[in-house]
Amino acid sequence: MRPISKMAFAASTIAVAVAAVATPVFAQSSGAVEFEKDIVVSGKANRAVAGVDIPDTPKAKQVLNAEFIQAQVPGQSINETINQIPGVSFANQDPFGSQGGTLYIRGFDSSRISETFDGIPLNDTGNYALYSNQMLDPELIDTVSVNLGTTDVDSPTASATGSTVNYRSRNPTEDFHVRLQGSVGSFNFQRVIGIIDTGNITAGGLRAWLSASSATNDVWYGGVGKINKKEYNFKLYQPLGSAGDFITFAGHWNQNRNFSSTSMPLRTLNTNGLTVGSGSGNRFPTNFSEAYYTASACTAATTGASCYERRYNPSDTANLRANSRFTLTDKMVLNVDPYLEYSKANGGGSAYAAYETSAPAGGTGYNGSNMYLGYDFNKNGVIDTTPTYLYGPSMTQTYRFGVMASLRYEFTPNQIVRLAYTYDRGRHKQTGELSTYNPDGTGTAYFPSDNPIRDVNGIPLEKRNRLSYAILHQVSGEYSGKFLNDALNVVVGLRMPFFKRNLTNNCITTTASTGYACYNSATTTAAVLAANPTYGAPQQKIFTFNAPLPSAGFTLRVAPSTSLYFNYSRTLQVPGTDTLYNTFYAGKSIAAPRKEMGNNFDSGVRYKSSRIAAQAGFWYTILSNRITSAYDPDANASIYTNLGRVDRYGIDGSISYKIDEHASAYLFGSWLHSKIRDNSQATATTYYQTAGKFESGIPEWMVGGRLDGHFGPFDLGIQGKYTGSRWENDQNLPQYSNPATPTAATLINDAKLKPFTVIDLNAKVKMGWAGLNDRTFLQLNVTNLFNDFHVASLASSTGYTNNNLGYVYMGSPRTFIGSINMAF
């Protein structure tokens, strides 16, 4: 465990002294934190070197502390920060962490990674997506840890066939502190954050912190669009007795009023005079000069075909959460972590529909392409007859609550067990209300659901209407035993989840890929179903999934500073709601997708001393029933299907070295190989040649590092990362505008995305020399120092084909951010 003095030193770098905690906080729930402190091999204390820690547990895990986090761009998403961990690949869609990004860990995409915040789950309850622009302000984060290949035994997740990301907020300080920081930067970036620590409010040690932040900037490409993010947080901490017991209660509110992150068609060769832009007829830029394009003019009459740069991507997210520890006897400890979560968002895309004066069988509604109104839209006493476009993003509103409870019993100091129960329930409402456009092509409302267009009977018109409940009951157990004079630590666990998916679609399902027709009349609905026997009627379905998920591992100390580790775990992903809603289509009997299973193996060696922390390991993952989308020849549509078996294996390693009291260095790297085992069906008689190919979008090589220097009042740091090439499609083929007759003149793209290297710089001047205190400082951050132009990530996979034009996000250009921090 880290000594208190080490934690106090890390806290001094963030202008607010963090309350010292006697145990590491590297796991998800407070029960997992409590158990993990017991499985570290005796004599192998957790020591952060260069802000990086490698806990000596059977799992391959790496931790970044507040010292490392605070050196990054103020307000930056914590998922961008973990890009400095081996095996992690994260691509921001803007320089400041406010627009979102794409995360992979060991080839697992974000829907297969469990991310938690003080133990509570952050993945969407429907499609398991992560929204990296909705994370906690980094000034409030104590540590972030990444399990590179497995989950914790009590992880409240339906999706993680691979890794976990766990970050925890700091505790309030025992003394009163105030911090105010302002930042300005490129692209009109402006951010301010204020934090107040109350210190001890009562003799019993009750204390709290409160914070508020606001950040705005211009979208850096396209010439239009703003990013506007506000966040409010609080946390109460009450110690209980002298045994380390406590109760915390905290709250979080995040509000984004953003424009969408616009992706661009990956057309780079034989562009034949095409202009740069986001439309399907545009091309990808060749450098940043071209990337600073100005989006074409847009009006309400043209929004159906263009204006991607003017789409909104708003969200409101909130949570209330608690962590607690109670010592029941000298051998038994109870942890209870309840939570409430709320989110309201739309994904930034729009669905456009021409409105008309009549509908089939006299009803109003949406038939999958046109909106039938029969309505005096302009309130001028005349039924409108001129077709136009309406703003209609897909809305999602989620209410979620749950609890994780854990009971730890110590038979002897070296023989410990833990039993845990997890309950998680998410209500996931997905609708498609409509509103109008402004003259410039932007929507008149961020959330059309707040004031939707209604039919003549006052019923909202919408393009989808479905409700799902995601329910988890989970029991788990874990054992830790130390042997051979504490040199050997064995950990065995079993996670037993019981998942229920209760789905109701209130619209007609018109295609196997969840196309919908929604009418505000039962008569109209019945008439449309009678005329189209392949359509699926509005209905409810319930699906259940469960599987025993064992895990086992050990650490073995083979020398005073060296240990070996091994871990095996079985993991599970339950099909998401979109996948399950495919089964509502009546045109083809579509069986419910099978659950995706993973078998993960990790082994390696660690070396830890007062000046060096190093880890190197080999891993192997076998995925079965891999859920993906592909063309179905019978349904004549792309639907979610079973890709079969996919194997991945690789090597991860890192070393951090404290050179002396003034300087430290950190180096990391990873290599990954992916192999798809099966061919994928293209038509009724042909197959895409995917067997033996590498999955698209995943880098094979990643290498990076960081240097830190501390000289008097000056702190300097430079970090960089090389990301290797990535295949553009799962057949690993170049793309042609006409693949039937591939020639050099019809070549659109090479088969691989080019590698890239990004270097970041940070510098700080502490103002103690000026008669102030060292918690008052000036800070400069420069991202992408050498202005490397690159593709950051695939926005939509090109799948198996080599003529399906993929869309990608650009990496951000060189960006400067200057900050003034004042604190006392």
N, C-alpha and C positions, 0 to 999 in steps of 0.2 A: 504494500500500500504506500501511497505517496505520503511523506511526512507533512505535518502542518506547515512547517517552514517553507516547503516547496510550493504549497498552494498559495501561501501568502505572497511569495515572490511573483507567481504568475498573476496574482490579483493586482499587484502594484503597477503592472503595465497597462491597466485599463481604467485608471483614474478613479476606481471605486474599490475599496478593499472588500474582497469576497469573504463571506463567512467561512471559516475553516471547517471542513468536514472530515471526520476521522476515517471514512471509508471511500474507496473509489466509486465513481458513478459512471461506469462504462456500459451498463446493460440497459434494458428497456424499463421494466416496471421496478418499483422500489423493492419488491420481493426478489427480483433477479439481481438487483444491486446487492442486496443483503447476502444472497447466496454466493455471488461471485467472489466476494472478499474472502470466502473460505476455501476457494479452490486454487488460489495462487500458491505455487510451490513455496514452502518455507525458505526464507533467506533470499527470495527473488523479489525484492520490493519493486513496486511500480514506480519508475522514475522517468519523468519526461525529460528528454534531451532534445534541444532545439524545438521545443514545443510539441514533440512527438513522443507518444508512449506506446509500448507494445506489451499489453498485459500477458502474463505467462499463464495462459489457459489453454485447454485442448483446442479451442476454436482459433482459426486464423483471424486475428482482430488487430485493428490499429486505431489509435486515439489521437486527436488533436485537441490541445488545451487552449485556454483563453489567450495565452501569450501568442500562439500561432494565429488564432482567429482574428485578434484585434489588429494584426499587421495588414489585413486585407482591406479592400475598399470599404469605407463606411456604408452600412446598409446592405452590403453584398449578401446574396443568398448563401446559406450554409452549404448548399449542394455544390456551389462553385468552389468553396473552400476545400471540400473533400476531394476535389479533382487532383489534389496533391498526395493522394494515397494510391499505392500500387493496385492495379486492377480496376480502378474507377475511371470512367470517362464521362465527363459532364461538359455540355456545350451550352453556354448562356446565349440567349437571343438578344441581349443588349449588354452594355458594359457594366451595368449597375445592379443586376439581379432583380429587376422590377417587371420583366416581361415573361419570365419562365425560361425553361430550358429542357434539354434532353439528357437523361441519365442512363448509363449502362454500368454494371459492375460484373466483371467476369462474363460479359456477353449477355447478362440478364437485363432486359429493358425495365423501365420504371414500374410497369404493371406487375413485374415479378420480383420487385424489391419492396420489403416492408420498411416504411419510415415512421418513426415515432417521435413525439415531442413530450418530454416528461412522462414517457410510457404510453401516451394515448396514440391511437393509430391515425395516420394522416392520409392514407390511400383512399381514393374515392370508393364508396361502397358499391358502385355500379360497375365501372370498368377498371378499377384499381389504379387509376392514373395518379401521378403526383404533380402538384403545382408548386414549383420551386419559388415562385414569387410571393407565396403566401406564408413564408416561414417567419420565425421569430427574429426580431432585430438582433444582429450578431453581438451588439454591446451587452446583451443580456444572457448570452450563452456561455456556460461554464466549460463544457466539453462536448465533443461530438465523436462518436465511435462508430466504426463500420465493421460488422461481421462479414467477412468477404465471401463466405460460402454457405452460411446456414442461418437459422433463426435461433432465438432463445426458446426455451422449452415452454414458456407461457406467452409467446408472441400472439397478439390478438389479430391474426391475419388470415385471410382466405386466399391470398395471392402469392406469397413468397415461396417460389421454388428455388430461390437463391439467397440473396444477401439481405442484410438489414442495415439501416442507418438510424442511429439513435442519438438525439441531442437533448441536452438537459439544461434548463435555465439555472442560473446561479441563485444562491440563497441571499436574503437581505443581510446587510452588515449590522454589527452590534452598535456602531457609531453612526451619527448623522452625517450624511454626505449629499452633495448636490453636484450634478454634472450637466453641462450644456455644451453641445457640439454642433457647429455649423459647417457645411461643406458646399463647395461650388466646383463646377467642372465643365468639361466639354459638353456640347450639345445642350447647353443651358441647364445643366444639372444643378439643382439646389436641394439641399437636405438639411433638416435640423432635427435634433433629438434632445430631449430633456429627461433626466432620471433623478429621482429623489429617493434616497434611503432614509427611513425615519429613525434608524437606530432603535434601541430597546425602548418600547413604549411602556411596558410594565416591568415590575420586578421579576416576573416569571420569564422574561426574555422574549415576549412577543415583539416582532419587528416586521417591517414591510418595505417594499419598494414599489414605486409607481413610475411609469414612463409613457411618453408620447413622442411620435415621430411623424414627419411629413417629408415626402420626396417627390420632386417633379423633374421631368426632362423632356426634351423633344425626341421623337423617334428619329434615329440617326440617318435613315435612308428614306427615299420617297418624297421628302419635302413636306409631308403633312403628318399630323398626329402628335398627341401628347401622352405622356405617362404620368399618372397622378396616384400616389400611394400614401395612405395614412395608416398608422398602427398605434394601438393603445394596449398597455399591459399593466398588470399588477401582480404582486405575490405577497402573501402573508406566511410567516414562519413562526411556529410555536414549539420550542423544545419542551420535552416532557421528561422530568426527572434527570437522573445522572447516567442512565444506561444507553444514551444515544437515541432515545425515542423522540418522535416529533410528529407534527401535523403541518402540512402545507396546504394552502388554498390559493389558487391562481386563476387569472382570467386573461383572455387574449381577444382582440378585435383587429381585423385586418380588412381594409377597404381599398380596392383597386378600381379606378375609372380609366382604364387603359384603352389605347387602340391596339388592334391585334398585331402580333408578330407576323409580318407578311413573308411567306415563303415564295420562292422563285423557281421557274422551270429549269431543270438542269439540262440546258441545251448549250453546249460549249463549242461544238465543231460544226463547220458548214452552216453557219448561221445566216448567210445570204442576206445581209443587210437588216436583219431583225433588230429591234431596239430592246434595251434593257427594261425589264418590268416584271410585274407579277402575274400578268395574264398568260393564258395558255399559248398565245401567239408571240410571246416575248422570249427573251433569252437571258441567261445568267451573265453577269458582268465578268470582265477579265481582270479588273483591278478596282481599288477603292475609288479612284476618280470616276469610273463608270458607276460605281455603287451609289454615289451621291446623286442619283437621278431624281427627277421631279415627276411625280405621278401625273398621269394625264388628267385633264379636267374631267369633272364628273357632275352629273345632274341627276335629279330624281328619276328621270326617264331612262337613264342608262345604267342604273345600279344593278340590273339583272345580269349584265354581262361583264362588268368590270368593277372598279372602285374597291378592290381588296384592301388597299391602304387605308380606307376610311371605315373599315369595320371595327366595331367595339369588341373588347374582351374584358367586361366588368366582373367583379366578384365581391361578395361580402362573406367573410368567414369569421367564426367566433368559437371559443371554447371556454368552459369552466372545468377545472381539473383539481384533483387533490391527491397528495401522496401522504402515506402515514406509516409509522412503525410503532408497535406496542410490544414491550417485553412482558410476556405472560408469566413465565417462570425463568429461572436461571438457564434453562435449556430450550425454551420455546419462544419464538418471536412471530408475531402476526403483522403482515403488511396488507393494507387495503388501499386501492387506488381507483376511485370512481371518476367519471368524466361525463360531460355533456358537450356536444358539438353541433354547429349549425353552418350551413353554407348555402349560398345563392349565387349562381353564376350562369353565364352562357359562354360558349366556346369561341366567340368572335366571328364565326361564320354566319352567313345569312342565307335564308331560303326565300326565294323571290316567287311571287305568284300574281298573275294577271287576274283582276277581278272582273266578274261578269254579272249580268242582271238576273240570271236564272240558273237553276241547278237540276240535276237529274231528279225526277219524281217530286220536284217542287221544294226540295230541301236546300239549306245553305250549308256550306262546309268546304272541305279541301279534298280534291280527288287525286292528289299526288303531284299535280303540276299546276292546276288553276284553282283559285279561290273564288267560290261563287258567293256573291254578297246579296244581290238584289236589294240594294240599300242606298239611301241618300247619303253618300259618303261625305260630301261637302256641306251638308246641312242647308242646302239651298232650295229644298222642296222638290228636287228633280232626281229621279233614280239615275245613278251614274251608269254610263255605257262605255266610256273610253277605257280600254285596258291600261293598266299602269303597274308599277311594282310596289310591293309592300315589304317593310322590314320585318323579318321573322326569324330571329336566331332560335336555336334549340335551347330551351331553358331547363335548368336542373336546380332543384331545391331539396336539401337533405337535412333531416333531423336525426341525430345519432346519440345514443347514450350507452354506457357500459360500465363494468367494474372488473378489476383484477384483484383477486384475493389470494394470499399466499401464507402458508404456515410452515415455518422452518423449525426442525427439531434436531437437537444435538445429542445423539446417543453418547458419544465421547467427543473430545476435542477434535478427533480425526475421523469421525463417522457421523455424517450429517445427511438428513433427508429434507426434502421440501415437497409439499403438496400444494397445488394451485388450482384455482377455478377462474375461468374467464367467461364473461357474458358480454356480448356486443350486439346491438340492434340498430340498424340503419333504415330509415324511411326515405326512399329515393323517388321523388316525384319529378317526372320528365314531361314537359309540355312544349308547345310551340305557338304561343300567342303572337299576334302581329300588331305593329304600329306603322307609322308613316315615315317617310324620308324628308330630311331638310333639303333645300335647293342644292346644297353642295354634295349631296350623296351620303351624308351621315344620317344615322337614325335619329328620330326625334326623342327617343328614350333609350337609356342604357338597358332597362329591363321592361320590355313591352308587357310583361305580365302584370306590372303595376297598374296600367291603365290600357287594357287591350281594346282593339277594335271588336265590336259586338255586332251580332246580326239583328234583324228587326225585332227579335224577341228578347234582346238583351243578353244573349248567351255569347261568351267569347268565341271567336273563330280561332282555330289553331290547327297546326299541321301534324301534331302528334299529341297523345295524351295517354300516358302509361304510369303506373305506380308499382314499385317493387319494395319488398322488405328483405333485407339481408340480415339473417339472424345466426348467431354463433353461440353455442354452448361448448365449452372446452374444459376438460380436466387434464391435468398433467402431473407428473411426478419426476423428481430428480434426486440422485444420490451422489454424494462425494465422499470418497474414502482415501486417506493418505497411508502409505505403507513405506517400508524400507527407510525408516528414520525420516519420514516426510519427503524423501526424494521422489517418490512415485505418487502421483495423484490420479485417481480413476474417477471419471464422471460418467454416469449412465442416466439417461432420461427417456421418458415416453410422453408424447403429446397426443391427446386423443380429441380431435375436434369433431363437432357435429354441426354441419352447416345446413341451413334451410333457406331456399330462395322462393319467395311467394310473389308471383308476377301477375299483374293484371294489365291488359291492353284494352283501352276503351275505344280504339279505332279499328278499322279493317286493315288487315295485313295483306298487301297487294303483291309483294315479291318475297323471295327467300332471303333477301338482304335487307329486310325490315323496311320496305317501302310502305307508306300508310295512306289511307283515305279516311278522313274524319268528317262526319256529317252531324249536324245538330238536329237530327230527326230520325227516330227509330224506323219510320216508314221508308225514308230514303236509304237508310242502311240496309234494310231487308231487301229492297228492290235491287240495290247494287250487288249484294251477295247472291241473289237469285240469278242475276245476269252474268255473274262471274264465279263459277263453281270452284275455281282454283284459289280464290281469295280466302283468307282466314277470318272468321267472325271475331268480334270482340269477345274476349274470354279471359279466364284465369287459369294459371298452371302453377303447381307447386313442385319443386325439385329438392331433393335431399342428397347430401354428399357427406361421407365420413371416411376416415382411414386412420389406422394407427401409424404414428410417426415416431419411430424410435431414433435415439441418438446415443452415441457412446464415444468416449475418447479418453486420452490420458496425456499427462505431461511427466517427463522423467528427467530429473536433474542428473547430468552425467559429469559435471564439473561445477565448481562453485559459481561460475557465471554462465554456464551453458546448459541448455535443456533441449530435449526433443519433444515434439508434440504430434498427436494424431487425433483426428476426429472423423466420425461417420455420422451422417444424418440423412433421414428420409424426409422429403418435403412435398408440398401439395399446393396446386392452384385449382380453385373451383372456377368453372366457366363464368365469365362475366355476364351481365344482364343482356348486352347486345347479342352475345352468342346464344343465349337461351331464348330470346325473343324470336330468333330465326325459326324455332320449332312451331311457331304459331301459324306459319304459312301452310295453306291446305293443298297447294298444288303438288306437293311432294311430301311423302312421309319422311320427315327429318327427325332422326333420333336425337335425343339430348346428348350433347358432347360429353365425352368421358373426361373425368378429372385428369389434369396433367400432374404427373408424378416426377420427382427428382431424387436421385441418389448422389449425394455429394461426399467426396473423400478429400481430406486435407492431411498433409504431413509435412514436417519441416523441422528446422532447428532455430533456436534463438540464442543470442548472446546479449547479456545485460550487465553493465557495470556503471559506476558513477559517471563515466564520460562517454560510454558507447551503448547504444541500443540497436540491435540488428536482428533481422528475421529473414529467412529464405525458406520457401516451401513450394512443393508440387501439389497440384490439385487435379481432380478428375470429377466431372459431372456427367451423369447419364440422365437425359430427359426422355420420358416415354409419354405417348399420347400428346405430343406437342400441339397446343391449340394455335391455329393460324387461320388465315383466310385464303381461299382459293376458288377457282372457277368450278361450278357444279354443272355438268353438261345436261342433266335432266331438268334442273330448275332454270337453266340458262341465266345464271346469275352468280356473282361472287358471294360465297357464304363462308362462315367459319367452319373449319373442318379439322381433322386430325392429321397432322403432318407425319406422325409416327415418331421414330426415335431420332434424337439428336445427341451427339457426343461432343463435349468440350473438355479440353485439358490445357494446363499451362503452368507457368512458373511466376511467382510474385516474390519480390524482395525489396528490402529497404535497410538503410543504415543511417543513423544520426550520430553525430560526433561533436562533443564539446571540445573545441580546440584549446581554449583557455577561458579565463573569465570574461574575455571580450568578444569571442567569436565562436560560432558553431556552424556546422554543415550538415546537410540532409540530402540523401540521394535515394531514389526509388526507381523501380522498373518492373515491367511485366511483359510476358509473352503469352499469347493465347492461340489455340488452334480449335477450329470448329468444323464439324463434319455432319452434314445431313445424310441420313442413312438411306432414304427412300426417294424415288421419283414422285412427282406430283402431277395429278391429272390435269391435262389441258383441254381436251375434248373427250367425246365418248370413246375415241379410239387412240388418242395420242397422249403422250406424257411429256412434261417438262423434265429436262435432264438435270435434276437437282441432286441425285444420289452422289455422295462423295464430295459435294461442293461445300464451300464456306458460306456461312450465313451473312447476309448483307448488313451493312451499317456498323459492323463491329471492327475496331482496330485490332490488328494482330500484335503490334508493338507499341508500347508506351514507355517513355523514359523521362524522368524529371529530377529536379533537385532545388535546393534553396540554400543560400548563404546568409547568415545574420552576423552583424557586427554591432557592438555596444561600446562607444567611446565617449566617456563623460556624458554630456547632455544629448549626444547624438545616437540614434538607433538607425541602422541602415540594413536593408534587406533586398535581395534579388532572387527571384524564383523563375523557373522555366519548365516547360514540358513539351516534349516531342510526341506527337500522335501520328502513328503510321497510317498507311493506306487502308482503305475500306472498300469492299466490293459494293457495287451499286445495286445488284440484283442477285437473287438466290441461284441463278444459273451461272453466275460469274462470267457473263458475256458482255461484250460491248453493245451499245445501242445503235440501231439504225432507224431512219425514218421509214424505210421499207425493208423489213428483215427478210422478206421473201427473195429479194435480190440485193443482198448486201454488197455494197461497193464503197470505195473510199469517198465517193461524192455523196453518199447517203449516211455516212457515219455521223451520229449525233454526239456521242460521248464514248470515252474509253470505258473499259470495264471497271476501273477502280477510281475512287476519289484520291487526290494527291495528298501525301502527308503534309503536316504543317508543324510549326514550332512557335509557341507564344512565350514571350518573356515579360515578366511584370517587375516593377520596382516600387519600393516603399522607403520613405525616409521620415524620421521624426526628430524634432528638436524640443526637448523638455526645458521648461522655462524657470527651473529652480535658480539658475545663475542670475536671473533678472529680478530676484527678490520675491518671486512667486513660489509655487510648489511644483514638483515634478509631475503632478497630475494635470497640470496646465501645460499644453504643448501645441506645436504646429506639426501638421502631418501632410506629406505629399504622397500620392499614389499615381503610378503610371501603369496602365494595362496595355498589353500588346506593344511593348516599347518599340519594336522594329517594324511595326505596321504590317505584319504578315497577313496577306490576303488568302482566305481559305474558305472552304465549305465547313461549317460547324457541325451540321448534322442533317440527316434525312428527315424531311417533314412528312413525307409519305413514301413508304417503301415501294420500289418499282416491282416488288413481288418476283414472280418467276419469269416474266416476259422480258424481251429485249427490245420492245417497241413502245412500252408504256412509259411515257415521259415522267420521270420522278421529279418531285419538288423538294427543295433543300432550303436551309437557313444559312445565311452568310455569317461568318465570324465577325466580331466587332472590330473596328479599327482602333488605332492608338488613341487612348483617352487619358486625360489629365484630371485629377481630383485633388483639390486642396482643402484642408480642414483646420479649424481652430477649435481646440478643446479647452474648456475652463471647468475647473472642479475644485471643491474644497470639502 
